[in-house]
């Protein structure tokens, strides 16, 4: 019985309360980060990704509390986490930035620096919003993400080259993959010579034989 009373002491409840406040703060800052991500995301954000940002912010704060000042614990956690293999590929580098954003804020909370966490979350969020509105106002309106499919052929580039040369001033191949239908899907970042001709460019490219599933997305 004495052991139980020794366990239920005031310092224990104070520690539990402090840890609970850290979790709640990391949760609140995680929600703030998710709101920044949603406000500045060009498409519809994946719910699984936004939920993950909040979870990561809270988990890393717990990890930092566990590690404390112990180097041995830090190496033990690194060894334990190294066996995990992440299969989900993040294609947008901007999403990777938000992952590190959430991790950094969570680390600051867990390390006992709530003022740093709040200041960093707020300032970084404001900077991201400023950059987003800057790109919206002064960005290039004639840059697009272009996707289309072709049958597998070594000389496939000659099929669309004439249309590209006619309408584009810039092109960059982002991805090339083979679909289950054995068609080759190409993803480009392109810049039109004239923003008003995007529909003409789309129609001419779609009318080419063997060119299918043409998609233009302004991102």
C-alpha positions as CSV (number, residue, x, y, z in Angstrom):
1,X,0.0,0.0,0.0
2,X,2.8,2.4,0.8
3,X,4.3,1.7,-2.6
4,X,1.0,2.8,-4.2
5,X,1.0,6.0,-2.2
6,X,4.6,6.6,-3.1
7,X,3.7,6.2,-6.8
8,X,0.7,8.6,-6.6
9,X,2.7,11.6,-5.5
10,X,2.2,15.2,-6.5
11,X,5.4,15.3,-8.6
12,X,4.0,12.5,-10.7
13,X,0.8,14.4,-11.4
14,X,2.8,17.5,-12.2
15,X,4.9,15.6,-14.7
16,X,1.8,14.0,-16.3
17,X,0.2,17.4,-16.6
18,X,3.2,18.9,-18.3
19,X,3.4,16.0,-20.7
20,X,-0.3,16.3,-21.5
21,X,0.1,20.0,-22.2
22,X,2.9,19.2,-24.6
23,X,0.8,16.8,-26.5
24,X,-2.1,19.2,-26.6
25,X,0.2,22.0,-27.8
26,X,1.7,19.8,-30.5
27,X,-1.8,18.8,-31.6
28,X,-2.9,22.4,-31.8
29,X,0.2,23.4,-33.8
30,X,-0.3,20.3,-36.0
31,X,-3.8,21.6,-36.9
32,X,-2.3,25.0,-37.6
33,X,0.2,23.4,-40.0
34,X,-2.6,21.4,-41.7
35,X,-4.6,24.6,-42.2
36,X,-1.6,26.3,-43.8
37,X,-1.2,23.3,-46.1
38,X,-4.9,23.3,-47.1
39,X,-5.0,27.1,-47.7
40,X,-1.9,26.9,-50.0
41,X,-2.5,23.6,-51.7
42,X,-3.4,23.8,-55.4
43,X,-5.7,20.7,-55.5
44,X,-7.8,18.8,-53.0
45,X,-5.5,17.7,-50.1
46,X,-5.5,14.0,-49.3
47,X,-7.1,13.5,-45.9
48,X,-4.7,10.8,-45.1
49,X,-1.7,13.2,-45.6
50,X,-3.2,16.0,-43.5
51,X,-4.0,13.5,-40.7
52,X,-0.4,12.2,-40.9
53,X,1.0,15.7,-40.4
54,X,-0.9,16.1,-37.1
55,X,0.1,12.6,-36.0
56,X,3.7,13.2,-36.8
57,X,3.8,16.5,-34.9
58,X,2.4,14.7,-31.8
59,X,4.5,11.6,-32.1
60,X,7.8,13.4,-32.5
61,X,7.1,15.4,-29.4
62,X,6.6,12.2,-27.5
63,X,9.8,10.8,-29.0
64,X,11.7,13.9,-27.8
65,X,10.3,13.5,-24.3
66,X,11.3,9.8,-24.2
67,X,14.8,10.6,-25.4
68,X,15.4,13.5,-23.0
69,X,19.1,14.0,-22.5
70,X,19.9,10.3,-23.0
71,X,22.2,9.6,-25.9
72,X,21.7,5.9,-25.5
73,X,17.9,6.3,-25.9
74,X,18.4,8.4,-29.0
75,X,20.5,5.6,-30.6
76,X,18.0,3.0,-29.5
77,X,15.2,4.8,-31.1
78,X,17.1,5.3,-34.3
79,X,17.9,1.6,-34.4
80,X,14.2,0.7,-33.8
81,X,12.9,3.1,-36.4
82,X,15.5,2.0,-39.0
83,X,13.6,-1.3,-39.5
84,X,10.5,0.5,-40.8
85,X,10.2,0.7,-44.5
86,X,8.0,3.4,-46.0
87,X,6.4,2.4,-49.3
88,X,4.4,5.6,-50.0
89,X,6.2,7.9,-52.4
90,X,5.8,11.6,-52.0
91,X,5.9,13.1,-55.5
92,X,5.5,16.8,-54.6
93,X,8.6,18.2,-52.9
94,X,6.4,20.7,-51.2
95,X,4.7,17.9,-49.3
96,X,8.1,16.8,-48.0
97,X,8.7,20.4,-46.8
98,X,5.4,20.2,-44.8
99,X,6.5,16.8,-43.3
100,X,9.7,18.4,-42.0
101,X,7.7,21.5,-40.9
102,X,5.5,19.2,-38.6
103,X,8.6,17.3,-37.4
104,X,10.5,20.4,-36.5
105,X,7.6,21.9,-34.6
106,X,7.0,18.6,-32.8
107,X,10.6,18.4,-31.8
108,X,10.6,21.9,-30.4
109,X,7.6,21.0,-28.2
110,X,9.0,17.7,-27.0
111,X,12.4,19.3,-26.2
112,X,10.7,21.7,-23.9
113,X,10.8,24.8,-26.0
114,X,7.2,25.7,-26.6
115,X,7.9,29.4,-27.3
116,X,10.3,28.3,-30.2
117,X,7.6,25.9,-31.5
118,X,4.9,28.5,-31.5
119,X,7.1,31.2,-33.0
120,X,8.5,28.8,-35.7
121,X,5.0,27.5,-36.6
122,X,3.6,31.0,-36.9
123,X,6.5,32.6,-38.8
124,X,7.0,29.7,-41.2
125,X,3.2,29.6,-41.8
126,X,3.1,33.3,-42.6
127,X,6.0,33.0,-45.0
128,X,4.4,30.1,-46.8
129,X,1.2,32.1,-47.1
130,X,3.1,35.1,-48.5
131,X,4.9,32.9,-51.0
132,X,1.6,31.3,-52.1
133,X,-0.1,34.7,-52.7
134,X,3.0,36.0,-54.5
135,X,2.9,33.0,-56.9
136,X,-0.8,33.5,-57.4
137,X,-0.4,37.1,-58.3
138,X,2.9,37.2,-60.2
139,X,3.3,33.6,-61.2
140,X,3.5,32.4,-64.8
141,X,0.0,31.8,-66.2
142,X,1.3,29.9,-69.2
143,X,2.9,27.0,-67.3
144,X,1.1,23.7,-67.1
145,X,1.4,20.1,-66.1
146,X,0.8,18.0,-69.1
147,X,0.0,14.2,-69.2
148,X,-0.7,11.9,-72.1
149,X,-0.2,8.3,-73.1
150,X,1.5,6.7,-76.0
151,X,2.0,3.1,-77.2
152,X,5.5,1.8,-76.4
153,X,7.8,2.8,-79.3
154,X,11.4,3.9,-79.4
155,X,10.5,6.7,-81.8
156,X,7.5,7.9,-79.8
157,X,8.9,11.4,-79.4
158,X,8.5,12.1,-83.1
159,X,4.7,11.7,-82.7
160,X,4.3,14.9,-80.6
161,X,7.5,16.8,-81.4
162,X,5.9,19.0,-84.1
163,X,3.1,20.2,-81.8
164,X,5.6,20.8,-79.0
165,X,7.9,22.9,-81.2
166,X,4.9,24.9,-82.5
167,X,3.4,25.9,-79.1
168,X,6.0,25.5,-76.4
169,X,8.9,27.6,-75.3
170,X,9.9,25.3,-72.4
171,X,9.4,21.6,-71.6
172,X,10.7,19.2,-68.9
173,X,9.9,15.5,-68.6
174,X,8.9,14.9,-65.0
175,X,7.9,11.2,-65.1
176,X,7.6,8.3,-67.5
177,X,5.9,5.1,-66.5
178,X,4.3,2.1,-68.1
179,X,0.6,1.5,-67.2
180,X,-1.1,-1.8,-66.8
181,X,-2.5,-1.3,-70.3
182,X,1.1,-1.3,-71.5
183,X,0.7,2.3,-72.6
184,X,3.6,4.7,-71.7
185,X,2.3,7.7,-69.6
186,X,4.4,10.8,-69.9
187,X,4.2,13.7,-67.5
188,X,5.7,17.1,-68.6
189,X,6.0,20.6,-67.2
190,X,5.5,22.8,-70.1
191,X,5.3,26.6,-70.9
192,X,3.2,27.9,-73.7
193,X,4.5,30.7,-76.0
194,X,1.0,32.2,-75.7
195,X,-1.3,31.5,-72.7
196,X,-4.4,32.0,-74.9
197,X,-3.4,29.1,-77.1
198,X,-3.7,26.4,-74.5
199,X,-7.0,25.0,-75.9
200,X,-5.5,25.0,-79.4
201,X,-2.5,23.1,-78.1
202,X,-4.7,20.6,-76.3
203,X,-6.8,20.0,-79.4
204,X,-3.9,19.5,-81.7
205,X,-2.1,17.2,-79.3
206,X,-5.3,15.1,-78.7
207,X,-5.9,14.8,-82.5
208,X,-2.6,13.1,-83.0
209,X,-2.9,9.4,-83.7
210,X,-1.9,7.1,-80.8
211,X,-1.9,10.0,-78.4
212,X,-4.5,9.3,-75.7
213,X,-5.6,10.5,-72.2
214,X,-4.3,14.0,-72.7
215,X,-4.6,16.1,-69.5
216,X,-3.6,19.6,-68.8
217,X,-3.5,20.9,-65.3
218,X,-2.3,24.3,-64.1
219,X,-0.5,23.7,-60.8
